[in-house]
Amino acid sequence: MPAHATTRLIVDTVDHGISGKAQIVISDGRVRLTHSGMPRQEVLFISDNSEVYFIRHARKELTRVDPAVLRQSIDQFSGIAQSLMAQRETLSEEKREQLDEMLKSLGIPDPDALAGGSIKLKHLGQRGDAAGIRCQWWQIRREERAIGRSCVTDNNGLGIAPADFQTLAALAAYVQELQLSASALLSSMGFVLPPLGLADSSSLPIRLEKASGKFSATLTAVDRLDVSLRLMVPQGYRIIGLPGG
């Protein structure tokens, strides 16, 4: 395999009954994610500095997520979230529903996500498969409640270039960190992160299912292209800042 080959993964998703298709391209330490449900949009991850770009080509604008700025935004958002959750717990059922509707109108579809909470994994001892690759099922739990399950494999199963696997694993670890600390913040910006359920740094999920049954993702194909794609940040786009950044 050439030193700078490109890996492409195709993932089928079902979100609230709506089928979609995601494409993940890995090349030279960068990952580009596109989805049929978000036409002319992409997420670009640069593993060298853990920077993420949310790119909207139709509007010619992008949001650059710098880790230091993101931490500042998370801290600010967490303070607001804790205040809202404290008030929410004291409200009547009717008032709580009104607050939840207000939060949803602000782009936070799941107000309970504001509460955060640690994620724990439980090995289920069950095997699954996706795209002809075997995987191990893990249950994903938050605050003692099952929120989903993840079927993970290592690169012996996935069989992509080791450098591309490391890049993808770095992105997965970063996404899981964001899912724990900033899911509500990113949700308010229109980006929803599923719990990945990473067992360790040498494994990646190839199937995901939410306990609610409202979301699933399944790897359907792995392509190895003998060319290197230059995954670049577009020039001349308007830069949109993070809240609190």
C-alpha positions as a Markdown table, in Angstrom:
| # | Residue | x | y | z |
|---|---|---|---|---|
| 1 | Met | 0.0 | 0.0 | 0.0 |
| 2 | Pro | 1.4 | 3.4 | -0.9 |
| 3 | Ala | 2.6 | 5.6 | 2.0 |
| 4 | His | 0.0 | 8.2 | 1.4 |
| 5 | Ala | -3.0 | 6.0 | 0.5 |
| 6 | Thr | -6.5 | 7.1 | 1.4 |
| 7 | Thr | -9.0 | 5.2 | 3.5 |
| 8 | Arg | -12.8 | 5.6 | 3.0 |
| 9 | Leu | -15.5 | 4.2 | 5.3 |
| 10 | Ile | -19.2 | 4.2 | 4.4 |
| 11 | Val | -21.7 | 4.1 | 7.3 |
| 12 | Asp | -25.4 | 3.7 | 7.0 |
| 13 | Thr | -27.4 | 5.6 | 9.7 |
| 14 | Val | -31.0 | 5.7 | 10.8 |
| 15 | Asp | -32.1 | 8.8 | 12.8 |
| 16 | His | -35.7 | 8.9 | 14.0 |
| 17 | Gly | -36.7 | 6.6 | 11.1 |
| 18 | Ile | -34.8 | 8.5 | 8.5 |
| 19 | Ser | -32.1 | 6.6 | 6.6 |
| 20 | Gly | -28.9 | 8.3 | 5.7 |
| 21 | Lys | -25.3 | 7.6 | 4.6 |
| 22 | Ala | -22.1 | 8.9 | 6.1 |
| 23 | Gln | -18.7 | 9.0 | 4.4 |
| 24 | Ile | -15.5 | 9.1 | 6.4 |
| 25 | Val | -12.3 | 9.8 | 4.5 |
| 26 | Ile | -8.9 | 9.5 | 6.2 |
| 27 | Ser | -5.7 | 10.8 | 4.6 |
| 28 | Asp | -2.4 | 12.1 | 5.9 |
| 29 | Gly | -3.5 | 12.6 | 9.5 |
| 30 | Arg | -6.8 | 14.2 | 8.6 |
| 31 | Val | -10.4 | 13.0 | 8.6 |
| 32 | Arg | -13.3 | 14.4 | 6.6 |
| 33 | Leu | -16.9 | 13.4 | 7.5 |
| 34 | Thr | -19.9 | 14.1 | 5.3 |
| 35 | His | -23.5 | 12.9 | 5.6 |
| 36 | Ser | -26.4 | 12.7 | 3.2 |
| 37 | Gly | -28.6 | 14.5 | 5.8 |
| 38 | Met | -26.3 | 17.5 | 5.8 |
| 39 | Pro | -25.7 | 18.3 | 2.1 |
| 40 | Arg | -22.8 | 20.6 | 1.3 |
| 41 | Gln | -21.5 | 20.4 | 4.9 |
| 42 | Glu | -18.6 | 18.6 | 6.3 |
| 43 | Val | -16.6 | 18.1 | 9.5 |
| 44 | Leu | -12.8 | 18.2 | 9.1 |
| 45 | Phe | -10.5 | 16.9 | 11.9 |
| 46 | Ile | -6.8 | 17.6 | 12.0 |
| 47 | Ser | -5.1 | 15.1 | 14.3 |
| 48 | Asp | -1.8 | 17.0 | 14.7 |
| 49 | Asn | -3.4 | 19.7 | 16.9 |
| 50 | Ser | -6.9 | 18.2 | 17.5 |
| 51 | Glu | -8.6 | 21.0 | 15.6 |
| 52 | Val | -12.0 | 20.5 | 14.2 |
| 53 | Tyr | -13.7 | 22.5 | 11.5 |
| 54 | Phe | -17.5 | 22.5 | 10.9 |
| 55 | Ile | -17.7 | 23.6 | 7.3 |
| 56 | Arg | -20.9 | 24.9 | 5.5 |
| 57 | His | -20.1 | 25.2 | 1.8 |
| 58 | Ala | -23.5 | 26.6 | 0.8 |
| 59 | Arg | -23.0 | 29.6 | 3.1 |
| 60 | Lys | -19.2 | 29.7 | 2.6 |
| 61 | Glu | -18.7 | 29.7 | 6.4 |
| 62 | Leu | -16.9 | 27.6 | 8.9 |
| 63 | Thr | -16.5 | 27.2 | 12.6 |
| 64 | Arg | -13.0 | 26.4 | 13.9 |
| 65 | Val | -13.0 | 24.5 | 17.1 |
| 66 | Asp | -9.7 | 25.2 | 18.9 |
| 67 | Pro | -9.3 | 22.9 | 22.0 |
| 68 | Ala | -8.4 | 25.9 | 24.3 |
| 69 | Val | -11.4 | 28.0 | 23.1 |
| 70 | Leu | -13.7 | 25.0 | 23.3 |
| 71 | Arg | -12.7 | 24.5 | 26.9 |
| 72 | Gln | -13.5 | 28.1 | 27.7 |
| 73 | Ser | -16.9 | 27.7 | 25.9 |
| 74 | Ile | -17.6 | 24.5 | 27.8 |
| 75 | Asp | -16.9 | 26.1 | 31.2 |
| 76 | Gln | -19.2 | 29.1 | 30.4 |
| 77 | Phe | -22.0 | 26.9 | 29.0 |
| 78 | Ser | -21.7 | 24.5 | 32.0 |
| 79 | Gly | -22.3 | 27.3 | 34.4 |
| 80 | Ile | -25.5 | 28.3 | 32.5 |
| 81 | Ala | -26.5 | 24.6 | 32.2 |
| 82 | Gln | -26.1 | 23.9 | 36.0 |
| 83 | Ser | -28.2 | 27.0 | 36.8 |
| 84 | Leu | -30.9 | 25.9 | 34.4 |
| 85 | Met | -30.9 | 22.3 | 35.7 |
| 86 | Ala | -31.2 | 23.5 | 39.3 |
| 87 | Gln | -34.2 | 25.6 | 38.3 |
| 88 | Arg | -35.7 | 22.8 | 36.3 |
| 89 | Glu | -35.7 | 20.3 | 39.2 |
| 90 | Thr | -37.8 | 22.7 | 41.3 |
| 91 | Leu | -40.4 | 23.3 | 38.5 |
| 92 | Ser | -43.8 | 21.7 | 38.2 |
| 93 | Glu | -44.3 | 19.2 | 35.4 |
| 94 | Glu | -46.1 | 21.9 | 33.3 |
| 95 | Lys | -43.4 | 24.5 | 33.8 |
| 96 | Arg | -40.6 | 22.0 | 33.2 |
| 97 | Glu | -42.2 | 21.1 | 29.8 |
| 98 | Gln | -42.3 | 24.8 | 29.0 |
| 99 | Leu | -38.6 | 25.2 | 29.8 |
| 100 | Asp | -37.8 | 22.1 | 27.7 |
| 101 | Glu | -39.7 | 23.5 | 24.8 |
| 102 | Met | -37.7 | 26.8 | 25.1 |
| 103 | Leu | -34.4 | 24.9 | 25.2 |
| 104 | Lys | -35.4 | 22.9 | 22.2 |
| 105 | Ser | -36.2 | 26.1 | 20.3 |
| 106 | Leu | -32.6 | 27.2 | 21.2 |
| 107 | Gly | -31.3 | 24.0 | 19.5 |
| 108 | Ile | -31.0 | 21.7 | 22.5 |
| 109 | Pro | -33.2 | 18.7 | 21.6 |
| 110 | Asp | -32.4 | 16.7 | 24.8 |
| 111 | Pro | -32.4 | 19.0 | 27.9 |
| 112 | Asp | -31.4 | 16.0 | 30.0 |
| 113 | Ala | -28.0 | 16.1 | 28.2 |
| 114 | Leu | -27.3 | 19.4 | 30.0 |
| 115 | Ala | -26.8 | 17.4 | 33.2 |
| 116 | Gly | -23.9 | 15.5 | 31.7 |
| 117 | Gly | -22.7 | 12.6 | 33.8 |
| 118 | Ser | -20.0 | 10.0 | 33.4 |
| 119 | Ile | -20.3 | 7.2 | 30.9 |
| 120 | Lys | -19.5 | 3.6 | 31.9 |
| 121 | Leu | -19.2 | 0.5 | 29.7 |
| 122 | Lys | -20.2 | -3.1 | 30.3 |
| 123 | His | -19.0 | -5.9 | 28.1 |
| 124 | Leu | -22.0 | -7.9 | 27.0 |
| 125 | Gly | -20.1 | -11.0 | 25.9 |
| 126 | Gln | -21.9 | -10.9 | 22.5 |
| 127 | Arg | -20.4 | -10.8 | 19.1 |
| 128 | Gly | -21.7 | -8.9 | 16.1 |
| 129 | Asp | -20.5 | -7.9 | 12.7 |
| 130 | Ala | -20.7 | -5.1 | 10.1 |
| 131 | Ala | -19.3 | -5.1 | 6.6 |
| 132 | Gly | -18.1 | -8.6 | 7.1 |
| 133 | Ile | -16.0 | -7.6 | 10.2 |
| 134 | Arg | -16.5 | -9.2 | 13.6 |
| 135 | Cys | -17.0 | -7.0 | 16.6 |
| 136 | Gln | -17.7 | -7.2 | 20.4 |
| 137 | Trp | -20.9 | -5.6 | 21.9 |
| 138 | Trp | -20.5 | -3.2 | 24.8 |
| 139 | Gln | -23.4 | -1.6 | 26.7 |
| 140 | Ile | -23.1 | 2.2 | 27.2 |
| 141 | Arg | -24.4 | 3.5 | 30.6 |
| 142 | Arg | -24.8 | 7.0 | 32.0 |
| 143 | Glu | -25.9 | 7.5 | 35.6 |
| 144 | Glu | -26.7 | 3.8 | 35.9 |
| 145 | Arg | -29.1 | 4.0 | 32.9 |
| 146 | Ala | -28.4 | 2.2 | 29.6 |
| 147 | Ile | -28.3 | 4.7 | 26.8 |
| 148 | Gly | -27.0 | 2.6 | 24.0 |
| 149 | Arg | -24.6 | -0.1 | 22.9 |
| 150 | Ser | -21.5 | -0.2 | 20.7 |
| 151 | Cys | -19.9 | -3.0 | 18.7 |
| 152 | Val | -16.2 | -2.4 | 18.6 |
| 153 | Thr | -13.2 | -3.9 | 16.7 |
| 154 | Asp | -9.5 | -3.4 | 16.5 |
| 155 | Asn | -7.4 | -2.9 | 13.3 |
| 156 | Asn | -6.8 | -6.6 | 13.0 |
| 157 | Gly | -10.5 | -6.7 | 12.0 |
| 158 | Leu | -10.8 | -3.3 | 10.2 |
| 159 | Gly | -7.5 | -3.8 | 8.3 |
| 160 | Ile | -6.8 | -0.3 | 7.2 |
| 161 | Ala | -3.4 | 1.5 | 7.1 |
| 162 | Pro | -2.0 | 1.7 | 10.7 |
| 163 | Ala | -1.5 | 5.5 | 10.4 |
| 164 | Asp | -5.2 | 6.0 | 9.3 |
| 165 | Phe | -6.4 | 3.8 | 12.1 |
| 166 | Gln | -4.4 | 5.9 | 14.6 |
| 167 | Thr | -5.9 | 9.1 | 13.1 |
| 168 | Leu | -9.4 | 7.7 | 13.3 |
| 169 | Ala | -8.8 | 6.5 | 16.9 |
| 170 | Ala | -7.7 | 10.0 | 17.8 |
| 171 | Leu | -10.9 | 11.5 | 16.4 |
| 172 | Ala | -13.0 | 8.9 | 18.1 |
| 173 | Ala | -11.3 | 9.6 | 21.5 |
| 174 | Tyr | -11.9 | 13.4 | 20.9 |
| 175 | Val | -15.5 | 12.8 | 20.0 |
| 176 | Gln | -16.1 | 10.8 | 23.1 |
| 177 | Glu | -14.5 | 13.5 | 25.2 |
| 178 | Leu | -16.8 | 16.1 | 23.6 |
| 179 | Gln | -19.8 | 13.8 | 24.1 |
| 180 | Leu | -19.0 | 13.8 | 27.8 |
| 181 | Ser | -18.2 | 17.5 | 28.3 |
| 182 | Ala | -19.8 | 19.4 | 25.5 |
| 183 | Ser | -22.7 | 17.5 | 23.9 |
| 184 | Ala | -25.3 | 20.1 | 24.9 |
| 185 | Leu | -23.1 | 23.0 | 23.7 |
| 186 | Leu | -22.5 | 21.4 | 20.3 |
| 187 | Ser | -26.2 | 20.4 | 20.1 |
| 188 | Ser | -27.1 | 24.1 | 20.4 |
| 189 | Met | -24.9 | 24.7 | 17.3 |
| 190 | Gly | -26.7 | 21.9 | 15.4 |
| 191 | Phe | -24.1 | 19.1 | 15.9 |
| 192 | Val | -25.3 | 16.0 | 17.8 |
| 193 | Leu | -22.7 | 13.5 | 19.0 |
| 194 | Pro | -23.7 | 9.9 | 19.6 |
| 195 | Pro | -22.1 | 8.1 | 22.6 |
| 196 | Leu | -19.3 | 5.9 | 21.0 |
| 197 | Gly | -18.7 | 3.5 | 23.8 |
| 198 | Leu | -14.9 | 3.2 | 23.3 |
| 199 | Ala | -13.5 | 0.3 | 25.2 |
| 200 | Asp | -9.9 | 1.4 | 24.8 |
| 201 | Ser | -7.6 | 3.3 | 22.5 |
| 202 | Ser | -7.1 | 0.3 | 20.2 |
| 203 | Ser | -10.7 | -0.2 | 19.3 |
| 204 | Leu | -13.3 | 1.6 | 17.2 |
| 205 | Pro | -17.1 | 1.2 | 16.9 |
| 206 | Ile | -18.4 | -0.2 | 13.7 |
| 207 | Arg | -22.0 | -0.4 | 14.9 |
| 208 | Leu | -23.9 | 2.0 | 17.3 |
| 209 | Glu | -27.4 | 1.8 | 18.6 |
| 210 | Lys | -29.2 | 4.1 | 21.0 |
| 211 | Ala | -31.3 | 2.5 | 23.7 |
| 212 | Ser | -34.3 | 4.6 | 22.6 |
| 213 | Gly | -34.2 | 3.0 | 19.2 |
| 214 | Lys | -34.1 | 6.4 | 17.6 |
| 215 | Phe | -30.6 | 6.2 | 16.2 |
| 216 | Ser | -28.3 | 3.6 | 14.8 |
| 217 | Ala | -25.1 | 3.5 | 12.6 |
| 218 | Thr | -23.6 | 0.5 | 10.8 |
| 219 | Leu | -20.4 | 0.3 | 8.8 |
| 220 | Thr | -21.2 | -1.0 | 5.4 |
| 221 | Ala | -18.0 | -0.7 | 3.4 |
| 222 | Val | -14.2 | -0.1 | 3.7 |
| 223 | Asp | -12.4 | 1.2 | 0.6 |
| 224 | Arg | -8.6 | 1.6 | 0.3 |
| 225 | Leu | -7.7 | 4.1 | -2.4 |
| 226 | Asp | -4.1 | 4.2 | -3.8 |
| 227 | Val | -4.1 | 8.0 | -4.0 |
| 228 | Ser | -3.7 | 10.7 | -1.4 |
| 229 | Leu | -6.5 | 13.2 | -1.0 |
| 230 | Arg | -5.6 | 16.6 | 0.3 |
| 231 | Leu | -8.2 | 17.4 | 2.9 |
| 232 | Met | -7.9 | 21.2 | 3.2 |
| 233 | Val | -9.7 | 24.0 | 5.1 |
| 234 | Pro | -11.3 | 26.1 | 2.4 |
| 235 | Gln | -9.9 | 29.6 | 2.0 |
| 236 | Gly | -12.0 | 32.8 | 2.0 |
| 237 | Tyr | -14.9 | 31.4 | 4.1 |
| 238 | Arg | -16.5 | 33.5 | 6.8 |
| 239 | Ile | -15.4 | 32.3 | 10.3 |
| 240 | Ile | -18.1 | 31.8 | 12.9 |
| 241 | Gly | -16.9 | 31.7 | 16.5 |
| 242 | Leu | -18.0 | 29.4 | 19.2 |
| 243 | Pro | -20.3 | 30.7 | 21.9 |
| 244 | Gly | -18.1 | 32.2 | 24.6 |
| 245 | Gly | -15.1 | 32.0 | 22.4 |
